[in-house]
Amino acid sequence: MAVVRLRAPLSELAGGRRELRVEGATVREVLRALEREHPAIAGWILDERVSIREHVNVFVNGEKSREETELAADDRIHVIPSISGG
């Protein structure tokens, strides 16, 4: 299982949990499973085409990754939404 790390506000949508263990062979599969386990997160990371939203960055073991990135057991996935302000 991959370890998914979420930052606010995404962690709040996952019941306040910042770190979750999620099953999946690719980043897309893990993120879809995350949406099924925590429905409030649906639409915030993946868009309607099941692609990572433009304003969200996903890193696997410190490297920027995409939906098709394959995962090994105990990979660490960080989901980081962009921050804007003015």
Buried (B, 14 or more C-beta within 10 A) or exposed (E): BBBBBBEEEBBBBBEEBEEBEBEBEBBBBBBBBBBEBBEEBBEBBBEEEEEBBEEBBBBBBEEEBEBEBEBEEEBBBBBBBEEEEE
